[in-house]
């Protein structure tokens, strides 16, 4: 089949594109290659994807005209939409970027799918939509009406927009709420990357909320396995569904939302210990208060995911961190 992967030069987009190519699909990748983080890392990912089955276009999601033209020309079977302006803290200082990329960009993807009869739109949502929720684990049965960052609000908006298009135009959409993804080729703005770099340079690491945080760290290969399996599961309309009796994760429209997480939250200090062991270096820790927009704990209820695709993420943090460190040392020749 022919896939569009948005954010193909990004962390998850690169890995997803690689898997689809290995399975014999044709992949068209787009990315705006912005300078939110090191462009040479994005270019290195694209270099690895270069093959007869892969073509790349440098396009900004918010570029309505070029996006419409791309969809009309390429006629995709399915779309895996992973491009977005990422990062909770960055959204506190640069809110307009999130509106352009995550709201207008998502709308342009929906419009492209609608007008060109795409079979299935699979898109990245986020565990951050759970916001002020305290009940653990986070379930797709729960209300997600209290986000604590603009980034989270845009991801919730993406789910709402997707539902609207599923309802109005019968466009099958599946949202995947990712929980703290990490692994080789990861993003430099994320904790594991920042910690590794600092420790190898002999610098201290910033540990927020004095280390009293838990995250459902999810290894990249597990995320991609779920994406590849899930793109085969096209949501169907369900006339028996009602708001009163149905789950918020589905609808009378061809719409569904799932969590993808490891279902075993890890203390931040245990995560740091795993990194110290993998590097053979003890971290100098700079203990700091919690940051605006941060949540204390995340944990994914992934039972619906397992029931649908027969797969649950399972890579341990110790193993995943070790693989990241091996990649980092190799890539940066440290």
Residue pairs with C-beta under 8 A, 6 or more apart in sequence:
1 25
1 26
1 77
1 78
2 25
2 26
2 27
2 28
2 74
2 75
2 76
2 77
2 78
3 20
3 25
3 26
3 27
3 28
3 76
3 77
3 78
3 79
3 80
3 231
4 28
4 29
4 30
4 70
4 71
4 74
4 76
4 78
4 79
4 80
4 81
5 13
5 16
5 17
5 20
5 27
5 28
5 29
5 30
5 80
5 82
6 13
6 29
6 30
6 31
6 61
6 79
6 80
6 81
6 82
6 83
6 109
7 13
7 30
7 31
7 81
7 82
7 83
7 84
8 14
8 17
8 27
8 29
8 30
8 31
8 45
8 46
8 49
8 56
8 82
9 29
9 31
9 33
9 42
9 43
9 45
9 46
9 56
10 31
10 42
10 45
10 82
10 83
10 86
10 187
11 181
11 185
11 186
11 187
11 220
12 82
12 124
12 178
12 181
12 220
12 223
12 224
12 227
13 29
13 31
13 80
13 82
13 83
14 45
14 46
14 48
14 49
14 185
15 183
15 185
15 220
15 221
15 223
15 224
16 80
16 82
16 224
16 227
16 228
17 27
17 29
17 49
17 54
18 48
18 49
19 224
19 227
19 228
20 27
20 80
20 228
21 27
21 49
21 51
21 53
21 54
23 228
24 53
25 53
26 53
26 54
27 49
27 53
27 54
27 55
28 54
28 55
28 56
28 57
28 70
28 74
28 76
29 46
29 49
29 54
29 55
29 56
29 57
30 56
30 57
30 58
30 59
30 61
30 70
30 83
31 42
31 46
31 56
31 58
31 59
31 83
32 58
32 59
32 60
32 61
32 83
33 39
33 42
33 43
33 58
36 85
36 86
36 87
36 90
36 189
37 187
37 188
37 189
38 188
41 185
41 188
44 331
45 185
46 56
49 56
57 70
59 66
59 67
59 70
60 66
60 101
60 105
61 67
61 83
61 101
61 104
61 105
61 106
61 108
61 109
62 100
62 101
62 104
62 105
62 108
63 108
64 104
64 108
67 108
67 109
67 111
67 112
68 108
68 111
68 112
68 115
70 112
71 112
71 113
71 115
71 116
71 118
72 115
72 116
75 116
76 116
76 118
77 118
77 119
78 118
78 119
78 120
78 121
78 122
78 231
79 109
79 112
79 113
79 118
79 120
79 121
79 122
79 123
80 122
80 123
80 227
80 231
81 106
81 109
81 121
81 122
81 123
81 124
82 123
82 124
83 101
83 105
84 101
84 102
84 105
84 106
84 124
84 154
84 155
85 91
85 94
85 97
85 98
85 100
85 101
85 102
85 151
86 151
86 187
86 189
87 151
87 189
88 128
88 149
88 151
88 152
88 293
88 294
89 291
89 292
89 293
90 97
90 151
90 189
91 98
91 149
91 150
91 151
91 293
92 149
92 150
92 292
92 293
95 150
98 150
98 151
98 154
99 154
102 151
102 154
102 155
102 157
102 158
103 154
103 157
103 158
103 161
106 123
106 154
106 157
106 158
106 161
106 162
107 161
109 121
109 123
110 121
110 161
110 162
110 165
110 171
112 118
113 121
113 165
113 171
114 165
114 169
114 171
118 171
119 172
119 234
120 172
120 173
120 174
120 231
120 234
120 235
121 162
121 171
121 172
121 173
121 174
122 173
122 174
122 176
122 227
122 230
122 231
123 158
123 162
123 173
123 174
123 175
123 176
124 155
124 175
124 176
124 178
125 155
125 156
125 158
125 159
125 175
125 176
125 177
125 178
125 257
126 151
126 152
126 155
126 177
126 178
127 138
127 177
127 178
127 179
127 180
127 216
127 259
127 261
127 298
127 300
128 147
128 148
128 149
128 151
128 152
128 155
128 295
129 144
129 147
129 152
129 155
129 156
129 159
129 177
130 138
130 142
130 144
130 295
130 298
131 144
131 145
131 146
131 147
131 148
131 152
131 295
132 146
132 148
133 142
133 143
133 144
133 146
135 142
136 265
136 297
136 299
137 216
137 261
137 263
137 299
137 300
137 301
138 177
138 259
138 298
138 299
138 300
138 301
139 259
139 301
140 177
140 247
140 248
140 249
140 257
140 258
140 259
140 301
140 304
141 247
141 248
141 249
142 248
143 248
144 156
144 248
145 156
147 153
147 155
147 156
148 293
148 294
148 295
149 292
149 293
151 293
152 293
155 177
158 175
159 175
159 257
162 173
162 175
162 255
163 173
163 251
163 253
163 255
165 171
165 173
166 172
166 173
166 235
166 251
166 253
166 254
166 255
167 251
167 252
167 253
167 255
170 237
170 253
170 254
171 254
172 234
172 235
172 236
172 254
172 255
173 235
173 254
173 255
173 256
174 230
174 231
174 233
174 235
174 255
174 256
174 257
174 258
175 256
175 257
175 258
176 226
176 227
176 230
176 257
176 258
176 260
177 257
177 258
177 259
177 260
177 261
177 300
178 218
178 223
178 260
178 261
179 215
179 216
179 217
179 218
179 259
179 260
179 261
179 262
179 298
179 299
179 300
180 215
180 216
180 217
180 218
180 261
180 298
181 218
181 219
181 220
181 223
182 190
182 192
182 217
182 218
182 219
182 220
182 320
182 321
182 324
183 219
183 220
183 221
183 320
183 323
183 324
183 327
184 220
184 323
184 324
184 326
184 327
184 328
185 220
185 327
186 192
186 193
186 220
186 324
187 193
188 194
188 197
191 268
191 271
192 271
192 275
192 321
192 324
193 328
194 205
194 206
195 205
195 272
195 275
195 283
196 275
196 279
196 324
196 325
196 328
198 204
198 205
198 283
199 205
199 275
199 276
199 279
199 281
199 283
200 279
200 281
200 334
203 284
204 283
204 284
204 285
204 286
205 272
205 283
205 284
205 285
205 286
206 286
206 288
207 268
207 269
207 272
207 285
207 286
207 287
207 288
208 268
208 288
208 289
208 290
208 291
208 294
209 268
209 288
209 289
209 290
209 294
209 296
210 287
210 288
210 289
211 267
211 268
211 269
211 272
211 285
211 287
212 268
212 296
213 267
213 268
213 290
213 294
213 296
213 297
214 265
214 266
214 267
214 268
214 296
214 297
214 298
214 299
215 265
215 266
215 268
215 271
215 297
215 298
216 261
216 262
216 263
216 264
216 265
216 266
216 298
216 299
216 300
217 262
217 266
217 271
217 317
217 320
218 260
218 261
218 262
218 300
218 313
219 262
219 313
219 315
219 319
219 320
219 323
221 315
222 260
222 262
222 313
222 314
222 315
223 260
223 313
225 311
225 313
226 260
226 305
226 309
226 311
226 313
229 309
229 310
229 311
230 258
230 305
230 308
230 309
233 308
233 309
234 254
235 250
235 254
235 255
235 256
236 254
237 252
237 253
237 254
238 246
238 250
238 251
238 252
239 252
240 252
241 250
241 251
241 252
242 252
246 252
248 257
249 256
249 257
249 258
249 304
250 256
250 257
258 302
258 304
258 305
258 308
259 300
259 301
259 302
259 304
259 305
260 300
260 302
260 305
260 313
261 298
261 299
261 300
261 302
261 313
262 300
262 313
262 314
262 315
262 317
263 299
263 300
263 301
263 302
263 312
263 313
265 297
265 298
265 299
266 317
270 317
271 317
271 321
272 283
272 285
274 317
274 318
274 321
274 322
275 283
275 321
275 325
276 282
276 283
277 318
278 321
278 322
278 324
278 325
279 325
290 296
302 312
302 313
305 311
305 312
306 312
328 334
